[in-house]
Structure formats: C-alpha cells, structure tokens
Amino acid sequence: MAMKCELCGKGPHFGNVISHANNTRRRRWNPNLRRVRGLVNGAKKQMRVCAACIRAGRVKKAA
C-alpha cells in the first residue's frame, strides 16, 4: 500500500541526513497518515488521509 494521502496526494519526501562528521545517508520523511472512516458520495469508506487534511476539515467523518 502506498504511503500517500487519498485526498491531497501527499507522499514521502526524500533527502539526506548529514552527521556532524559530514557523513551522509539517504532517508525519507513519511506523511502522518491516519486511517479514518469518512463519507464519500454518501457512503462510508475507510480512507488513509494525512493529519493535515483531518485538521483542515477536508474529511467528513462517518458516525
């Protein structure tokens, strides 16, 4: 399963970790995904959305 928000499409970012001795290694920053039950076209659906979308109110939660 992809590490991607189903609403905004936010995915992992890649870069380097640089130590004090200037050693570098690759790493990835994953989005903060949460599993929520939301309403999509009037039906309840399990979705993986990022915490930013939940805070912004882009998810209509199902009861």
C-alpha positions, -999 to +999 in steps of 0.1 A: +000+000+000+014+034-010+023+060+016+000+086+000-029+106+013-061+097-006-074+133-005-044+156-012-019+131-026+008+140-001+036+114-003+070+108+012+098+133+007+134+122+002+167+137+013+199+133+032+208+130+068+241+148+074+260+139+106+285+162+125+313+143+107+296+152+073+287+116+067+255+114+045+229+088+041+196+088+023+163+089+043+127+095+037+101+116+056+068+099+055+035+118+058+015+114+090-013+091+077-043+081+098-070+056+090-104+072+092-140+063+082-152+091+061-183+098+039-176+096+002-206+102-021-229+094+009-213+060+016-189+051+044-154+044+033-122+036+051-095+060+040-059+068+047-056+106+050-029+128+064-033+146+097-032+180+079-063+171+059-081+160+091-072+192+109-083+213+079-117+197+079-114+181+044-127+148+058-164+144+066-163+117+093-189+090+093-206+081+126 
